[in-house]
Amino acid sequence: MPSFSTRDEAGILVVTLDDATDLNDFRTNAFRDALYNTIEPMARPFVALDLGATDYLSSSGIAILVGLKRRVESHDGKLVLTRVHPSVENLLSIMKLTQYFTFAADVSQALTTLRSLSTA
């Protein structure tokens, strides 16, 4: 059972991670596959990924986020990371990935950002 939930907000998929353990577990691909399979059927996925429950990232977690962004963008979609813990943002900054991802302070701001990108 994946440790995330989803909801549709007027064509934007909001994915909320309930627990960072599966995101950071290098021993299994079940979480990654479930996450990727959630966006796969979407023609043009616009995704807000709520990382509020994630206070650290392993290399596996970073790889999943990068892979998710690539999959979303390969379908002409957009990904926004929201409610990113300062330690996670710091790690992404050190790795120069803050230039790669789009961030929003909360889900509402992520939805606003994604709505503006969907009409651009």
Biopython code that builds the backbone (N, CA, C, O; Angstrom):
import numpy as np
from Bio.PDB.StructureBuilder import StructureBuilder

atoms = [
    (1, "MET", "N", (0.850, -1.186, 0.000)),
    (1, "MET", "CA", (0.000, 0.000, 0.000)),
    (1, "MET", "C", (0.893, 1.246, 0.000)),
    (1, "MET", "O", (1.701, 1.431, 0.910)),
    (2, "PRO", "N", (0.748, 2.091, -1.014)),
    (2, "PRO", "CA", (1.594, 3.287, -1.061)),
    (2, "PRO", "C", (1.263, 4.252, 0.077)),
    (2, "PRO", "O", (0.120, 4.345, 0.524)),
    (3, "SER", "N", (2.272, 4.952, 0.522)),
    (3, "SER", "CA", (2.081, 5.889, 1.629)),
    (3, "SER", "C", (1.849, 7.306, 1.105)),
    (3, "SER", "O", (2.468, 8.268, 1.560)),
    (4, "PHE", "N", (0.943, 7.403, 0.139)),
    (4, "PHE", "CA", (0.538, 8.719, -0.348)),
    (4, "PHE", "C", (-0.928, 8.676, -0.718)),
    (4, "PHE", "O", (-1.497, 7.617, -0.982)),
    (5, "SER", "N", (-1.520, 9.850, -0.730)),
    (5, "SER", "CA", (-2.913, 9.969, -1.150)),
    (5, "SER", "C", (-2.977, 10.982, -2.284)),
    (5, "SER", "O", (-2.089, 11.819, -2.445)),
    (6, "THR", "N", (-4.039, 10.889, -3.059)),
    (6, "THR", "CA", (-4.203, 11.806, -4.183)),
    (6, "THR", "C", (-5.606, 12.389, -4.168)),
    (6, "THR", "O", (-6.552, 11.800, -3.644)),
    (7, "ARG", "N", (-5.701, 13.574, -4.766)),
    (7, "ARG", "CA", (-7.019, 14.174, -4.989)),
    (7, "ARG", "C", (-6.916, 15.052, -6.223)),
    (7, "ARG", "O", (-5.852, 15.589, -6.531)),
    (8, "ASP", "N", (-8.010, 15.190, -6.913)),
    (8, "ASP", "CA", (-8.055, 16.024, -8.104)),
    (8, "ASP", "C", (-8.600, 17.391, -7.719)),
    (8, "ASP", "O", (-9.644, 17.495, -7.075)),
    (9, "GLU", "N", (-7.888, 18.436, -8.117)),
    (9, "GLU", "CA", (-8.312, 19.818, -7.878)),
    (9, "GLU", "C", (-8.471, 20.493, -9.232)),
    (9, "GLU", "O", (-7.568, 21.183, -9.706)),
    (10, "ALA", "N", (-9.629, 20.286, -9.846)),
    (10, "ALA", "CA", (-9.939, 20.901, -11.137)),
    (10, "ALA", "C", (-8.859, 20.609, -12.188)),
    (10, "ALA", "O", (-8.355, 21.517, -12.850)),
    (11, "GLY", "N", (-8.516, 19.321, -12.323)),
    (11, "GLY", "CA", (-7.553, 18.916, -13.332)),
    (11, "GLY", "C", (-6.115, 18.892, -12.875)),
    (11, "GLY", "O", (-5.232, 18.504, -13.641)),
    (12, "ILE", "N", (-5.858, 19.294, -11.654)),
    (12, "ILE", "CA", (-4.503, 19.233, -11.092)),
    (12, "ILE", "C", (-4.490, 18.122, -10.044)),
    (12, "ILE", "O", (-5.334, 18.077, -9.150)),
    (13, "LEU", "N", (-3.525, 17.241, -10.176)),
    (13, "LEU", "CA", (-3.399, 16.144, -9.231)),
    (13, "LEU", "C", (-2.570, 16.591, -8.041)),
    (13, "LEU", "O", (-1.419, 16.998, -8.196)),
    (14, "VAL", "N", (-3.150, 16.516, -6.859)),
    (14, "VAL", "CA", (-2.424, 16.816, -5.620)),
    (14, "VAL", "C", (-2.052, 15.478, -4.990)),
    (14, "VAL", "O", (-2.918, 14.672, -4.647)),
    (15, "VAL", "N", (-0.752, 15.259, -4.845)),
    (15, "VAL", "CA", (-0.241, 14.032, -4.242)),
    (15, "VAL", "C", (0.352, 14.417, -2.896)),
    (15, "VAL", "O", (1.259, 15.246, -2.820)),
    (16, "THR", "N", (-0.160, 13.815, -1.846)),
    (16, "THR", "CA", (0.320, 14.098, -0.493)),
    (16, "THR", "C", (1.037, 12.870, 0.044)),
    (16, "THR", "O", (0.448, 11.798, 0.178)),
    (17, "LEU", "N", (2.316, 13.042, 0.347)),
    (17, "LEU", "CA", (3.070, 11.945, 0.952)),
    (17, "LEU", "C", (2.713, 11.889, 2.429)),
    (17, "LEU", "O", (2.826, 12.880, 3.150)),
    (18, "ASP", "N", (2.281, 10.717, 2.863)),
    (18, "ASP", "CA", (1.870, 10.551, 4.256)),
    (18, "ASP", "C", (3.049, 10.204, 5.156)),
    (18, "ASP", "O", (2.999, 10.414, 6.368)),
    (19, "ASP", "N", (4.107, 9.672, 4.554)),
    (19, "ASP", "CA", (5.251, 9.192, 5.318)),
    (19, "ASP", "C", (6.462, 9.187, 4.384)),
    (19, "ASP", "O", (6.360, 8.733, 3.245)),
    (20, "ALA", "N", (7.583, 9.678, 4.848)),
    (20, "ALA", "CA", (8.789, 9.750, 4.014)),
    (20, "ALA", "C", (9.519, 8.415, 3.921)),
    (20, "ALA", "O", (10.435, 8.278, 3.110)),
    (21, "THR", "N", (9.144, 7.446, 4.718)),
    (21, "THR", "CA", (9.879, 6.186, 4.766)),
    (21, "THR", "C", (9.939, 5.506, 3.402)),
    (21, "THR", "O", (11.015, 5.114, 2.952)),
    (22, "ASP", "N", (8.794, 5.366, 2.744)),
    (22, "ASP", "CA", (8.783, 4.685, 1.447)),
    (22, "ASP", "C", (9.529, 5.475, 0.384)),
    (22, "ASP", "O", (10.181, 4.885, -0.477)),
    (23, "LEU", "N", (9.445, 6.787, 0.429)),
    (23, "LEU", "CA", (10.162, 7.624, -0.530)),
    (23, "LEU", "C", (11.668, 7.400, -0.427)),
    (23, "LEU", "O", (12.374, 7.420, -1.435)),
    (24, "ASN", "N", (12.142, 7.192, 0.761)),
    (24, "ASN", "CA", (13.575, 7.084, 1.013)),
    (24, "ASN", "C", (14.094, 5.647, 1.118)),
    (24, "ASN", "O", (15.270, 5.436, 1.416)),
    (25, "ASP", "N", (13.236, 4.667, 0.878)),
    (25, "ASP", "CA", (13.620, 3.259, 1.010)),
    (25, "ASP", "C", (14.190, 2.748, -0.308)),
    (25, "ASP", "O", (13.458, 2.581, -1.284)),
    (26, "PHE", "N", (15.490, 2.500, -0.335)),
    (26, "PHE", "CA", (16.161, 2.045, -1.549)),
    (26, "PHE", "C", (15.934, 0.558, -1.827)),
    (26, "PHE", "O", (16.303, 0.069, -2.895)),
    (27, "ARG", "N", (15.335, -0.161, -0.887)),
    (27, "ARG", "CA", (15.200, -1.607, -1.027)),
    (27, "ARG", "C", (14.002, -2.046, -1.857)),
    (27, "ARG", "O", (13.926, -3.208, -2.256)),
    (28, "THR", "N", (13.074, -1.148, -2.122)),
    (28, "THR", "CA", (11.878, -1.534, -2.860)),
    (28, "THR", "C", (11.519, -0.471, -3.888)),
    (28, "THR", "O", (11.737, 0.722, -3.677)),
    (29, "ASN", "N", (10.976, -0.921, -4.982)),
    (29, "ASN", "CA", (10.521, -0.010, -6.029)),
    (29, "ASN", "C", (9.008, 0.166, -6.006)),
    (29, "ASN", "O", (8.463, 0.876, -6.851)),
    (30, "ALA", "N", (8.325, -0.460, -5.066)),
    (30, "ALA", "CA", (6.865, -0.433, -5.042)),
    (30, "ALA", "C", (6.326, 0.994, -4.913)),
    (30, "ALA", "O", (5.385, 1.367, -5.613)),
    (31, "PHE", "N", (6.913, 1.781, -4.033)),
    (31, "PHE", "CA", (6.458, 3.162, -3.854)),
    (31, "PHE", "C", (6.660, 3.953, -5.137)),
    (31, "PHE", "O", (5.743, 4.613, -5.626)),
    (32, "ARG", "N", (7.879, 3.877, -5.680)),
    (32, "ARG", "CA", (8.197, 4.598, -6.913)),
    (32, "ARG", "C", (7.239, 4.205, -8.034)),
    (32, "ARG", "O", (6.697, 5.064, -8.729)),
    (33, "ASP", "N", (7.037, 2.903, -8.203)),
    (33, "ASP", "CA", (6.168, 2.430, -9.274)),
    (33, "ASP", "C", (4.728, 2.899, -9.071)),
    (33, "ASP", "O", (4.066, 3.293, -10.031)),
    (34, "ALA", "N", (4.240, 2.860, -7.838)),
    (34, "ALA", "CA", (2.877, 3.324, -7.564)),
    (34, "ALA", "C", (2.744, 4.810, -7.862)),
    (34, "ALA", "O", (1.737, 5.238, -8.427)),
    (35, "LEU", "N", (3.744, 5.600, -7.491)),
    (35, "LEU", "CA", (3.721, 7.038, -7.748)),
    (35, "LEU", "C", (3.745, 7.310, -9.249)),
    (35, "LEU", "O", (2.941, 8.096, -9.750)),
    (36, "TYR", "N", (4.654, 6.671, -9.960)),
    (36, "TYR", "CA", (4.750, 6.865, -11.407)),
    (36, "TYR", "C", (3.482, 6.397, -12.114)),
    (36, "TYR", "O", (3.015, 7.050, -13.047)),
    (37, "ASN", "N", (2.921, 5.268, -11.673)),
    (37, "ASN", "CA", (1.701, 4.741, -12.292)),
    (37, "ASN", "C", (0.494, 5.640, -12.056)),
    (37, "ASN", "O", (-0.469, 5.595, -12.821)),
    (38, "THR", "N", (0.535, 6.447, -11.018)),
    (38, "THR", "CA", (-0.553, 7.381, -10.742)),
    (38, "THR", "C", (-0.624, 8.470, -11.801)),
    (38, "THR", "O", (-1.716, 8.887, -12.187)),
    (39, "ILE", "N", (0.517, 8.932, -12.271)),
    (39, "ILE", "CA", (0.522, 10.015, -13.261)),
    (39, "ILE", "C", (0.561, 9.501, -14.695)),
    (39, "ILE", "O", (0.252, 10.247, -15.624)),
    (40, "GLU", "N", (0.932, 8.250, -14.889)),
    (40, "GLU", "CA", (1.111, 7.699, -16.237)),
    (40, "GLU", "C", (-0.123, 7.837, -17.138)),
    (40, "GLU", "O", (0.031, 8.193, -18.307)),
    (41, "PRO", "N", (-1.335, 7.572, -16.646)),
    (41, "PRO", "CA", (-2.491, 7.660, -17.550)),
    (41, "PRO", "C", (-2.913, 9.096, -17.900)),
    (41, "PRO", "O", (-3.762, 9.292, -18.770)),
    (42, "MET", "N", (-2.344, 10.072, -17.249)),
    (42, "MET", "CA", (-2.735, 11.460, -17.483)),
    (42, "MET", "C", (-2.104, 11.960, -18.786)),
    (42, "MET", "O", (-0.901, 11.809, -18.996)),
    (43, "ALA", "N", (-2.919, 12.554, -19.654)),
    (43, "ALA", "CA", (-2.423, 13.042, -20.946)),
    (43, "ALA", "C", (-1.416, 14.171, -20.760)),
    (43, "ALA", "O", (-0.355, 14.164, -21.386)),
    (44, "ARG", "N", (-1.732, 15.122, -19.921)),
    (44, "ARG", "CA", (-0.848, 16.263, -19.641)),
    (44, "ARG", "C", (-0.896, 16.514, -18.129)),
    (44, "ARG", "O", (-1.676, 17.344, -17.663)),
    (45, "PRO", "N", (-0.072, 15.803, -17.373)),
    (45, "PRO", "CA", (-0.184, 15.860, -15.909)),
    (45, "PRO", "C", (0.333, 17.169, -15.300)),
    (45, "PRO", "O", (1.457, 17.596, -15.565)),
    (46, "PHE", "N", (-0.491, 17.771, -14.505)),
    (46, "PHE", "CA", (-0.090, 18.901, -13.671)),
    (46, "PHE", "C", (-0.201, 18.397, -12.242)),
    (46, "PHE", "O", (-1.285, 18.048, -11.774)),
    (47, "VAL", "N", (0.952, 18.363, -11.546)),
    (47, "VAL", "CA", (1.036, 17.671, -10.262)),
    (47, "VAL", "C", (1.613, 18.596, -9.196)),
    (47, "VAL", "O", (2.656, 19.220, -9.388)),
    (48, "ALA", "N", (0.911, 18.668, -8.073)),
    (48, "ALA", "CA", (1.419, 19.335, -6.873)),
    (48, "ALA", "C", (1.796, 18.221, -5.903)),
    (48, "ALA", "O", (0.936, 17.460, -5.460)),
    (49, "LEU", "N", (3.075, 18.129, -5.576)),
    (49, "LEU", "CA", (3.553, 17.093, -4.675)),
    (49, "LEU", "C", (3.786, 17.706, -3.302)),
    (49, "LEU", "O", (4.700, 18.508, -3.114)),
    (50, "ASP", "N", (2.951, 17.319, -2.351)),
    (50, "ASP", "CA", (3.003, 17.846, -0.986)),
    (50, "ASP", "C", (3.997, 17.026, -0.169)),
    (50, "ASP", "O", (3.749, 15.865, 0.157)),
    (51, "LEU", "N", (5.119, 17.650, 0.153)),
    (51, "LEU", "CA", (6.184, 16.986, 0.901)),
    (51, "LEU", "C", (6.189, 17.376, 2.380)),
    (51, "LEU", "O", (7.217, 17.247, 3.046)),
    (52, "GLY", "N", (5.071, 17.843, 2.894)),
    (52, "GLY", "CA", (4.996, 18.317, 4.265)),
    (52, "GLY", "C", (5.419, 17.292, 5.307)),
    (52, "GLY", "O", (5.911, 17.665, 6.372)),
    (53, "ALA", "N", (5.235, 16.006, 5.019)),
    (53, "ALA", "CA", (5.597, 14.954, 5.975)),
    (53, "ALA", "C", (7.029, 14.457, 5.780)),
    (53, "ALA", "O", (7.455, 13.508, 6.437)),
    (54, "THR", "N", (7.766, 15.096, 4.880)),
    (54, "THR", "CA", (9.115, 14.642, 4.536)),
    (54, "THR", "C", (10.142, 15.613, 5.101)),
    (54, "THR", "O", (10.262, 16.744, 4.632)),
    (55, "ASP", "N", (10.885, 15.164, 6.116)),
    (55, "ASP", "CA", (11.882, 16.048, 6.719)),
    (55, "ASP", "C", (13.313, 15.660, 6.360)),
    (55, "ASP", "O", (14.262, 16.264, 6.859)),
    (56, "TYR", "N", (13.473, 14.662, 5.505)),
    (56, "TYR", "CA", (14.794, 14.297, 5.002)),
    (56, "TYR", "C", (14.625, 13.590, 3.667)),
    (56, "TYR", "O", (13.548, 13.080, 3.359)),
    (57, "LEU", "N", (15.682, 13.561, 2.882)),
    (57, "LEU", "CA", (15.694, 12.843, 1.607)),
    (57, "LEU", "C", (16.972, 12.031, 1.493)),
    (57, "LEU", "O", (18.068, 12.533, 1.742)),
    (58, "SER", "N", (16.820, 10.786, 1.116)),
    (58, "SER", "CA", (17.976, 9.949, 0.794)),
    (58, "SER", "C", (18.247, 10.089, -0.695)),
    (58, "SER", "O", (17.500, 10.761, -1.406)),
    (59, "SER", "N", (19.297, 9.465, -1.158)),
    (59, "SER", "CA", (19.576, 9.484, -2.593)),
    (59, "SER", "C", (18.443, 8.818, -3.369)),
    (59, "SER", "O", (18.141, 9.215, -4.495)),
    (60, "SER", "N", (17.821, 7.815, -2.772)),
    (60, "SER", "CA", (16.675, 7.158, -3.422)),
    (60, "SER", "C", (15.508, 8.122, -3.558)),
    (60, "SER", "O", (14.847, 8.158, -4.596)),
    (61, "GLY", "N", (15.255, 8.899, -2.522)),
    (61, "GLY", "CA", (14.177, 9.883, -2.563)),
    (61, "GLY", "C", (14.418, 10.941, -3.621)),
    (61, "GLY", "O", (13.499, 11.335, -4.339)),
    (62, "ILE", "N", (15.645, 11.395, -3.712)),
    (62, "ILE", "CA", (15.990, 12.394, -4.734)),
    (62, "ILE", "C", (15.795, 11.799, -6.119)),
    (62, "ILE", "O", (15.250, 12.457, -7.005)),
    (63, "ALA", "N", (16.230, 10.572, -6.315)),
    (63, "ALA", "CA", (16.082, 9.916, -7.616)),
    (63, "ALA", "C", (14.610, 9.785, -7.994)),
    (63, "ALA", "O", (14.252, 9.972, -9.157)),
    (64, "ILE", "N", (13.762, 9.469, -7.031)),
    (64, "ILE", "CA", (12.325, 9.353, -7.315)),
    (64, "ILE", "C", (11.756, 10.706, -7.710)),
    (64, "ILE", "O", (10.971, 10.788, -8.655)),
    (65, "LEU", "N", (12.136, 11.774, -7.007)),
    (65, "LEU", "CA", (11.633, 13.111, -7.361)),
    (65, "LEU", "C", (12.089, 13.531, -8.760)),
    (65, "LEU", "O", (11.301, 14.061, -9.543)),
    (66, "VAL", "N", (13.350, 13.294, -9.063)),
    (66, "VAL", "CA", (13.866, 13.638, -10.390)),
    (66, "VAL", "C", (13.153, 12.799, -11.457)),
    (66, "VAL", "O", (12.765, 13.320, -12.503)),
    (67, "GLY", "N", (12.983, 11.517, -11.194)),
    (67, "GLY", "CA", (12.275, 10.647, -12.133)),
    (67, "GLY", "C", (10.832, 11.074, -12.341)),
    (67, "GLY", "O", (10.326, 11.042, -13.463)),
    (68, "LEU", "N", (10.170, 11.474, -11.260)),
    (68, "LEU", "CA", (8.792, 11.946, -11.369)),
    (68, "LEU", "C", (8.724, 13.195, -12.233)),
    (68, "LEU", "O", (7.861, 13.302, -13.103)),
    (69, "LYS", "N", (9.619, 14.129, -12.002)),
    (69, "LYS", "CA", (9.633, 15.355, -12.802)),
    (69, "LYS", "C", (9.844, 15.032, -14.277)),
    (69, "LYS", "O", (9.166, 15.588, -15.140)),
    (70, "ARG", "N", (10.765, 14.151, -14.561)),
    (70, "ARG", "CA", (11.028, 13.772, -15.955)),
    (70, "ARG", "C", (9.804, 13.134, -16.601)),
    (70, "ARG", "O", (9.472, 13.440, -17.746)),
    (71, "ARG", "N", (9.139, 12.255, -15.874)),
    (71, "ARG", "CA", (7.943, 11.602, -16.418)),
    (71, "ARG", "C", (6.829, 12.612, -16.665)),
    (71, "ARG", "O", (6.174, 12.581, -17.707)),
    (72, "VAL", "N", (6.618, 13.498, -15.712)),
    (72, "VAL", "CA", (5.590, 14.520, -15.868)),
    (72, "VAL", "C", (5.888, 15.390, -17.089)),
    (72, "VAL", "O", (5.008, 15.637, -17.913)),
    (73, "GLU", "N", (7.119, 15.846, -17.196)),
    (73, "GLU", "CA", (7.483, 16.739, -18.296)),
    (73, "GLU", "C", (7.535, 16.025, -19.645)),
    (73, "GLU", "O", (7.372, 16.665, -20.683)),
    (74, "SER", "N", (7.759, 14.719, -19.649)),
    (74, "SER", "CA", (7.745, 13.984, -20.918)),
    (74, "SER", "C", (6.341, 13.918, -21.505)),
    (74, "SER", "O", (6.168, 13.637, -22.691)),
    (75, "HIS", "N", (5.337, 14.181, -20.665)),
    (75, "HIS", "CA", (3.940, 14.246, -21.109)),
    (75, "HIS", "C", (3.462, 15.694, -21.194)),
    (75, "HIS", "O", (2.260, 15.961, -21.162)),
    (76, "ASP", "N", (4.410, 16.628, -21.303)),
    (76, "ASP", "CA", (4.112, 18.061, -21.426)),
    (76, "ASP", "C", (3.367, 18.605, -20.205)),
    (76, "ASP", "O", (2.547, 19.515, -20.322)),
    (77, "GLY", "N", (3.664, 18.036, -19.033)),
    (77, "GLY", "CA", (3.040, 18.489, -17.802)),
    (77, "GLY", "C", (4.018, 19.289, -16.952)),
    (77, "GLY", "O", (5.123, 19.616, -17.386)),
    (78, "LYS", "N", (3.590, 19.593, -15.741)),
    (78, "LYS", "CA", (4.412, 20.372, -14.803)),
    (78, "LYS", "C", (4.274, 19.775, -13.405)),
    (78, "LYS", "O", (3.233, 19.233, -13.033)),
    (79, "LEU", "N", (5.359, 19.895, -12.648)),
    (79, "LEU", "CA", (5.410, 19.424, -11.265)),
    (79, "LEU", "C", (5.813, 20.579, -10.373)),
    (79, "LEU", "O", (6.757, 21.308, -10.676)),
    (80, "VAL", "N", (5.097, 20.745, -9.271)),
    (80, "VAL", "CA", (5.452, 21.733, -8.257)),
    (80, "VAL", "C", (5.568, 21.007, -6.924)),
    (80, "VAL", "O", (4.664, 20.271, -6.528)),
    (81, "LEU", "N", (6.679, 21.218, -6.239)),
    (81, "LEU", "CA", (6.878, 20.678, -4.893)),
    (81, "LEU", "C", (6.363, 21.701, -3.892)),
    (81, "LEU", "O", (6.662, 22.891, -3.995)),
    (82, "THR", "N", (5.592, 21.233, -2.933)),
    (82, "THR", "CA", (5.011, 22.154, -1.966)),
    (82, "THR", "C", (5.250, 21.678, -0.533)),
    (82, "THR", "O", (5.452, 20.491, -0.275)),
    (83, "ARG", "N", (5.222, 22.637, 0.382)),
    (83, "ARG", "CA", (5.437, 22.404, 1.812)),
    (83, "ARG", "C", (6.752, 21.654, 2.045)),
    (83, "ARG", "O", (6.796, 20.686, 2.803)),
    (84, "VAL", "N", (7.799, 22.102, 1.399)),
    (84, "VAL", "CA", (9.105, 21.461, 1.484)),
    (84, "VAL", "C", (9.792, 21.877, 2.782)),
    (84, "VAL", "O", (9.971, 23.066, 3.047)),
    (85, "HIS", "N", (10.166, 20.912, 3.566)),
    (85, "HIS", "CA", (10.846, 21.139, 4.848)),
    (85, "HIS", "C", (12.171, 21.858, 4.581)),
    (85, "HIS", "O", (12.836, 21.562, 3.588)),
    (86, "PRO", "N", (12.565, 22.793, 5.444)),
    (86, "PRO", "CA", (13.819, 23.529, 5.230)),
    (86, "PRO", "C", (15.049, 22.634, 5.037)),
    (86, "PRO", "O", (15.921, 22.962, 4.232)),
    (87, "SER", "N", (15.132, 21.527, 5.751)),
    (87, "SER", "CA", (16.297, 20.647, 5.590)),
    (87, "SER", "C", (16.288, 19.971, 4.214)),
    (87, "SER", "O", (17.347, 19.739, 3.631)),
    (88, "VAL", "N", (15.114, 19.661, 3.705)),
    (88, "VAL", "CA", (15.006, 19.073, 2.370)),
    (88, "VAL", "C", (15.356, 20.120, 1.320)),
    (88, "VAL", "O", (16.080, 19.832, 0.367)),
    (89, "GLU", "N", (14.844, 21.331, 1.492)),
    (89, "GLU", "CA", (15.164, 22.401, 0.547)),
    (89, "GLU", "C", (16.663, 22.715, 0.564)),
    (89, "GLU", "O", (17.261, 22.979, -0.479)),
    (90, "ASN", "N", (17.253, 22.684, 1.741)),
    (90, "ASN", "CA", (18.700, 22.924, 1.853)),
    (90, "ASN", "C", (19.490, 21.856, 1.095)),
    (90, "ASN", "O", (20.437, 22.175, 0.375)),
    (91, "LEU", "N", (19.106, 20.602, 1.254)),
    (91, "LEU", "CA", (19.774, 19.519, 0.534)),
    (91, "LEU", "C", (19.627, 19.703, -0.978)),
    (91, "LEU", "O", (20.598, 19.558, -1.721)),
    (92, "LEU", "N", (18.413, 20.021, -1.430)),
    (92, "LEU", "CA", (18.188, 20.233, -2.859)),
    (92, "LEU", "C", (18.996, 21.434, -3.361)),
    (92, "LEU", "O", (19.470, 21.437, -4.497)),
    (93, "SER", "N", (19.147, 22.444, -2.516)),
    (93, "SER", "CA", (19.934, 23.621, -2.875)),
    (93, "SER", "C", (21.412, 23.262, -3.024)),
    (93, "SER", "O", (22.063, 23.680, -3.981)),
    (94, "ILE", "N", (21.933, 22.495, -2.083)),
    (94, "ILE", "CA", (23.332, 22.068, -2.141)),
    (94, "ILE", "C", (23.585, 21.284, -3.428)),
    (94, "ILE", "O", (24.655, 21.387, -4.028)),
    (95, "MET", "N", (22.600, 20.507, -3.838)),
    (95, "MET", "CA", (22.742, 19.690, -5.041)),
    (95, "MET", "C", (22.382, 20.458, -6.317)),
    (95, "MET", "O", (22.367, 19.894, -7.411)),
    (96, "LYS", "N", (22.095, 21.746, -6.156)),
    (96, "LYS", "CA", (21.707, 22.611, -7.290)),
    (96, "LYS", "C", (20.392, 22.184, -7.937)),
    (96, "LYS", "O", (20.149, 22.484, -9.106)),
    (97, "LEU", "N", (19.541, 21.484, -7.181)),
    (97, "LEU", "CA", (18.261, 21.039, -7.707)),
    (97, "LEU", "C", (17.137, 22.041, -7.473)),
    (97, "LEU", "O", (16.028, 21.856, -7.974)),
    (98, "THR", "N", (17.413, 23.093, -6.720)),
    (98, "THR", "CA", (16.386, 24.123, -6.550)),
    (98, "THR", "C", (16.190, 24.878, -7.867)),
    (98, "THR", "O", (15.159, 25.518, -8.070)),
    (99, "GLN", "N", (17.171, 24.803, -8.753)),
    (99, "GLN", "CA", (17.036, 25.404, -10.076)),
    (99, "GLN", "C", (16.225, 24.498, -10.999)),
    (99, "GLN", "O", (15.702, 24.955, -12.015)),
    (100, "TYR", "N", (16.120, 23.238, -10.654)),
    (100, "TYR", "CA", (15.460, 22.223, -11.468)),
    (100, "TYR", "C", (13.975, 22.101, -11.130)),
    (100, "TYR", "O", (13.147, 21.897, -12.017)),
    (101, "PHE", "N", (13.642, 22.226, -9.847)),
    (101, "PHE", "CA", (12.264, 22.080, -9.388)),
    (101, "PHE", "C", (11.604, 23.446, -9.190)),
    (101, "PHE", "O", (12.269, 24.461, -8.984)),
    (102, "THR", "N", (10.282, 23.432, -9.260)),
    (102, "THR", "CA", (9.474, 24.598, -8.916)),
    (102, "THR", "C", (8.916, 24.347, -7.515)),
    (102, "THR", "O", (8.471, 23.241, -7.209)),
    (103, "PHE", "N", (8.941, 25.372, -6.671)),
    (103, "PHE", "CA", (8.507, 25.237, -5.276)),
    (103, "PHE", "C", (7.328, 26.161, -4.992)),
    (103, "PHE", "O", (7.174, 27.212, -5.615)),
    (104, "ALA", "N", (6.502, 25.748, -4.039)),
    (104, "ALA", "CA", (5.413, 26.576, -3.546)),
    (104, "ALA", "C", (5.335, 26.391, -2.036)),
    (104, "ALA", "O", (5.606, 25.309, -1.515)),
    (105, "ALA", "N", (4.962, 27.459, -1.346)),
    (105, "ALA", "CA", (4.911, 27.425, 0.123)),
    (105, "ALA", "C", (3.835, 26.466, 0.636)),
    (105, "ALA", "O", (4.027, 25.800, 1.653)),
    (106, "ASP", "N", (2.707, 26.399, -0.066)),
    (106, "ASP", "CA", (1.604, 25.542, 0.360)),
    (106, "ASP", "C", (0.859, 25.033, -0.864)),
    (106, "ASP", "O", (1.167, 25.423, -1.991)),
    (107, "VAL", "N", (-0.108, 24.172, -0.647)),
    (107, "VAL", "CA", (-0.847, 23.563, -1.759)),
    (107, "VAL", "C", (-1.615, 24.618, -2.542)),
    (107, "VAL", "O", (-1.681, 24.548, -3.769)),
    (108, "SER", "N", (-2.186, 25.578, -1.864)),
    (108, "SER", "CA", (-2.923, 26.631, -2.549)),
    (108, "SER", "C", (-2.035, 27.386, -3.539)),
    (108, "SER", "O", (-2.437, 27.641, -4.674)),
    (109, "GLN", "N", (-0.838, 27.739, -3.104)),
    (109, "GLN", "CA", (0.099, 28.435, -3.992)),
    (109, "GLN", "C", (0.538, 27.513, -5.135)),
    (109, "GLN", "O", (0.717, 27.973, -6.263)),
    (110, "ALA", "N", (0.710, 26.244, -4.859)),
    (110, "ALA", "CA", (1.081, 25.288, -5.910)),
    (110, "ALA", "C", (-0.016, 25.210, -6.962)),
    (110, "ALA", "O", (0.267, 25.178, -8.160)),
    (111, "LEU", "N", (-1.268, 25.178, -6.517)),
    (111, "LEU", "CA", (-2.390, 25.135, -7.458)),
    (111, "LEU", "C", (-2.429, 26.389, -8.318)),
    (111, "LEU", "O", (-2.655, 26.307, -9.525)),
    (112, "THR", "N", (-2.211, 27.544, -7.709)),
    (112, "THR", "CA", (-2.182, 28.805, -8.456)),
    (112, "THR", "C", (-1.067, 28.786, -9.496)),
    (112, "THR", "O", (-1.274, 29.182, -10.643)),
    (113, "THR", "N", (0.109, 28.327, -9.094)),
    (113, "THR", "CA", (1.248, 28.238, -10.011)),
    (113, "THR", "C", (0.941, 27.296, -11.170)),
    (113, "THR", "O", (1.195, 27.627, -12.328)),
    (114, "LEU", "N", (0.405, 26.141, -10.863)),
    (114, "LEU", "CA", (0.112, 25.157, -11.906)),
    (114, "LEU", "C", (-0.994, 25.640, -12.841)),
    (114, "LEU", "O", (-0.938, 25.392, -14.045)),
    (115, "ARG", "N", (-1.994, 26.324, -12.299)),
    (115, "ARG", "CA", (-3.058, 26.865, -13.164)),
    (115, "ARG", "C", (-2.492, 27.888, -14.148)),
    (115, "ARG", "O", (-2.891, 27.924, -15.312)),
    (116, "SER", "N", (-1.559, 28.718, -13.672)),
    (116, "SER", "CA", (-0.971, 29.711, -14.571)),
    (116, "SER", "C", (-0.091, 29.030, -15.620)),
    (116, "SER", "O", (-0.024, 29.496, -16.757)),
    (117, "LEU", "N", (0.575, 27.950, -15.264)),
    (117, "LEU", "CA", (1.413, 27.225, -16.226)),
    (117, "LEU", "C", (0.573, 26.451, -17.236)),
    (117, "LEU", "O", (0.996, 26.264, -18.377)),
    (118, "SER", "N", (-0.609, 25.999, -16.828)),
    (118, "SER", "CA", (-1.442, 25.214, -17.743)),
    (118, "SER", "C", (-2.041, 26.075, -18.847)),
    (118, "SER", "O", (-2.413, 25.557, -19.900)),
    (119, "THR", "N", (-2.137, 27.383, -18.620)),
    (119, "THR", "CA", (-2.691, 28.266, -19.638)),
    (119, "THR", "C", (-1.604, 28.967, -20.444)),
    (119, "THR", "O", (-1.896, 29.662, -21.417)),
    (120, "ALA", "N", (-0.348, 28.782, -20.035)),
    (120, "ALA", "CA", (0.776, 29.435, -20.734)),
    (120, "ALA", "C", (1.134, 28.715, -22.009)),
    (120, "ALA", "O", (2.053, 29.129, -22.715)),
]
sb = StructureBuilder()
sb.init_structure("model")
sb.init_model(0)
sb.init_chain("A")
sb.init_seg("    ")
for serial, (resi, resn, name, xyz) in enumerate(atoms, 1):
    if name == "N":
        sb.init_residue(resn, " ", resi, " ")
    sb.init_atom(name, np.array(xyz, "f"), 0.0, 1.0, " ", f" {name:<3s}", serial, name[0])
structure = sb.get_structure()
